[in-house]
Amino acid sequence: TDEALNVTSAALQPCLEMRGIRRLRTWLSTDRRRAFCEFEAADAETVREAYRLARVTFDRVWPADLYGPP
């Protein structure tokens, strides 16, 4: 539900801020059962730590580089 998403986001935000992580965008599947979040952070482990501290579940976190047309 939107309420559950808002509660999760509110719990996570202070943990992200403490680690200097910036959420860039979040995509939700049309059935609202899965989400994909994009962050700007020092590394993937820092994002994992924020999620763990906030007690927010996640499947995986990995580093990536933006690839697109020149």
Steps between C-alpha positions, in 0.01 A plus 500: 500500500604860466491525879748212538728656239490833682583336835794314346629811327472704821696236693772484237549873433691591820734202450571611144566857611740389775712327235484773238286292264267673257199319355477592132182318402282200576299287259203292617364205308141548386383244757698697766667184628855588388706815491831602348681789666791699359738668744809715489733363767867438578455127443246217507588392855406843634152460352471149647597636843230768478234243413611268780504779758150608394389134509371527146518182295671492161596234249836634386712810455765533232719776359439620146612758249263696280518380141318671222531669166802729463 
